[in-house]
Amino acid sequence: MGGGVDPGTGPVSIPQAGPGQEPGSVSAEAEAVVKSYVDDLTLALAQMEAGSMAAVLEALVLAMREGRRVLVAGNGGSSTAAIHIASDLMAASAAPGGTAPQAVALTENIARVTAIANDYSYDEIFSRQLPGWARPGDVLLLLSVSARSPNLVRAAEVARDLGMTVLAAIGDPGELAPLTDRYVVFGQADYGLTEDLHVALGHMAVRVLGGGDACRYRAAVDG
């Protein structure tokens, strides 16, 4: 998304909001967007199919508890959600004196991703990583809004050939849904809502791994 100023224009002046803003002020507009977004997110949560989400979480958590590897992939905002989820899963599954199951975001090594894109094709940035990481029974979790990204579709195809369990959290069934073992659709294909719920899925998985308990900042709990 571009952020430049049109040629021949000076810097854009943003009105300063203050007490008793007029309806057209930035503050009033921002407040309206906040309320609208909260309403949309609340509706997306209400419309989410809990059974489908639970099925995805069950497969994900079971794999972690069995010591299997979980690989996570997505593009754009979903690429950082993949890193967030993998990091949280590793932290939640680590046990003192034990070896934590591996959770890896296929987006986290930019050198590897760009090398594959440069030498082969962007469509293969995830699929070409799978043979080096995956074992039969491992899990591939795909995050997407459209569920039509060629690199995710290709990854799902290769993962199935490798005997992996393929899961997806998507904003639309697209082309991915038929290639998965389990999937959940949420966020009404809205980029913001779907990507918010990607992270929520990871946090739900962490809570399941923790026995259902909320993970709160200790100082807040201790008072």
N, C-alpha and C positions, 0 to 999 in steps of 0.2 A: 504494500500500500504506500503510495507516494506521499511525501510530506513537504514538498517544495512550495515556494511562493511563486505565483504567476509573474512572468517577466513584466517589468514596468510598474510593479506595485511595491509599496513599502511593507514593513513588518505589520502583521495583523495585530490590532489592539483588542485584547480580551477585556470586556467590561468587568470591573471589580464588583463582586457581590457584597452586599451589606444588609443590615437589618431592614426589613420591610421592602424586599425587592419587588420590582414590577414583574408581571407574569412572563414578560419576554426576556428576563435576565438569565444569565448563565446559570445561576443557582437554581432558579425555578425550573429550567430545562433539565438540569442534572437531577433534581429531585424527582421530576416526572419519570425520567429514565430509570432511576433507582427503583421506583415503585413498579414500573412496568416490567423491569427485568426480574424483580423478586416474584411478581405474579407469574411470569412465564416459567421461571425455574420451579416454583411451587407446583404449577400445573404439570410440568415435565416429570417431576418426582411422583405426582399422583397418578400419572398415566403410565409410569414405568411398570412393566410386567414383573412383579416380584418373583414369580416362579422361575422365569428365565434368568433373572439376575442371580438367584440362589443356585441355579444349576451351573452357571459359569463359575461362581465362587466355590462351589463344591468341588468341581474338577480342579480348580487352581489350588485350593488349599490341600486337597488330598495329595496332589503331586508334590507339594512342598513337604508335607509330613512324611511322604515316602522317600524323600531325599532326591527327587527328580529335579531336573533343571527346568527353569521357566525362562523363556525368551520373550521379550516384549518389543513390539515395533509399531511405529506410526510416523506420519509426516507432519511437518509444520508444528503447530501447537501440540499435536498428539505425540510428536517425537520427544518433547520435553516431559510430557505426561508419562511416557514410557520409562524415562530415566527416573522420574519421581517414584513410580510404582515399583520398579525393580529395586531401588534403594530402600524403600519402606519394607518390601518383602524380605530382603536380606536381613534388615535390622530385626524384624518381628520373628523371624524363624531361627535366629542365632540362639544357641543354647550353651551355657557355660561348660567348658570342657569338651564340647562336641564340635562337629564340623557342620557349618550352616549349609543347607541346600543352596545351590547357585541360582541366583536370579540376575539376568543380564538384559540390559536394553541394547538392542542392535543398533541404536542410534548414538550410543555414547562415545564411540571412537570415531571422531571426525576424519582422521587420517585414513582409516579403513573404508569408511563410507565414500569419501571422495575418490579414493584410489579405484574402487570398484566402478563408481559412476564414470570416471575418466577412462579407464581401461576397457570397460565392457559396456555397461548401460545403466542409467539411473533405475531402470526397471528391475535390475538385479541386485540392488544394494543390500537387500535383506536375504534374498534366496541364496546368494553365493556365500553368505556367512553361515548358513545353517549346517552344512555337512561338517564344518569344523567344530561346532558347538553341540549339536544335537545327538541324542541317543534315542532309540525307540522307547516310547512311553513318556518322553519329555513333552513339555507343553509350549506351544506358541500362542501368545496372546496378541491379537491384532487390534489396534485402536484406529478408528476412522470415522469421519462424518459421512462421507459419500458411499463408502464401501465399494468404490470403483477404482481406486488407485492401482495402476498396473503392477507396481512393486509389491503391494500387499497381496494382490491376487496371485502373483507368481510365488511369493513366499508361502502362501497357503497350499499351493499345488505341490511345491517341493517338500514341505513339511509332511504332507500326507504320504508322499512317496517314501519318506524316511521313517514312517511309523510313529509320528508325533501326534499328540492330541491338539487339535486346532480350535481355539476359542476366539471369539470376536466381540467387541463392544462397539457398536456402530449406530450412526444416526439414521440409517436407511438400510434395508436389506441388501440392496445393490447386487454386486457380483460375488461378494464374500460369503454371504449367508449359506449358499448351497455347498460351499467348500469347507464348512466348519463342522465340528462335532457338537458344539453348543455355542449359542450366541444370544446376545441381548441387544434390543434396539431401544434407544432412548434419545431424548433431546429434540425430537421433531426435526431432525436434520439441520438444526440451528447450530452454527459453529460454536458459539459461546456456550450454549447450554450443554451440547454433547461433550465438549471438552471439559467443562466443569464436572460432568458426571463420570468422565473417564477417571479423574482423580478420586472422585467419591468411591468408585468401584475398588480402587486400590486401597483406600482407607477402610472400606468394608472388609476386604480380605484380611487386612491387618487385625481388625477387631475379631474376626472369626479365628484367626491363628492365636489370638490372645485369650480365647475362651469366651468371647462375647463381651468382655469388659471394655469400657471406654479407656482410651489412653490419654490421660490428662497431664498437663504440666504439673510437676510435683509440688511446686510452691503454692499453686492455686488449691491443690488438694489439702496440703498441710496447713493452709491458712497463713 
